[in-house]
Amino acid sequence: MGATSVTGAGYAWDFSFLWAYRSLILTGLGVTIAYTVGTILLGLVIGLVTGLLRLSRHPMITAPLVAYVEIFRCTPLLVQIVWFYYALPIVLAVELPAWLAAGLGLTLYMGAFSTEIFRGGIISIDKGQWQAARALGMTNAELMRHIILPQAIKRMVPPFVNQSIIQLKNTSLLYVVAIPDLMYTGSIIVSDTFRPLEVYTVVAISYFVILYPLTLYAARLEARVDQ
């Protein structure tokens, strides 16, 4: 053990023991980042497809998509992950491994919010540009590719970055199905060392080091869009 310091409350802080767990912490951090990146990318794909389909005027197409978006936006992610892992085998007789249940919950959650970001960005473009493009004989695909999406994407980037920040924090919920992410790794170290203050302080610092630069980047993007 290294040197310790005693606070006014009598607690002796000591972070030196964590060096022995550095590999475990780094592995947990890697799992957290992998889940974050993977579910964000898959969620963006779902959001793009679902967002475009939600522009349809046919209720048979839009009604189930609205139901999907509202269900996943209006229920806690923790409940969704637990439901996929524990309830799905009972309801549909489909048993998912923990890694897949957690990834599915995170992906569909990200997809629901991405859907509204895509849809909101697209419909924010002035209707006159839609009409002008159609007057030039553009197809819907050409209209989206050349006129609407290039402008809409600039407006979508800041909320996407903000949602990605939230997604990284959401990975801390993976511990409920024993995915060895940073939070779950921290709980293992706590059970082994009985030093929760030091362990969870390091976990919090790890999240902060990753998230704070992203929040600055998001603020800069929002400023550019406003200009």
Disulfide bonds with the S-S distance in Angstrom:
none
